Amino acid sequence: MNRHCNTNRLATAAATTATAATAAATMELAAAWRRKW
């Protein structure tokens, strides 16, 4: 039970990190695009 909970927490943390990284990359890309033009 406890291990399952830890696995879920780990998966949630990984998904959150991936989402944050994607958002940061998108913002960086948008900023670079705006500077380019």
Buried (B, 14 or more C-beta within 10 A) or exposed (E): EEEEEEEEEEEEEEEEEEEEEEEEEEEEEEEEEEEEE
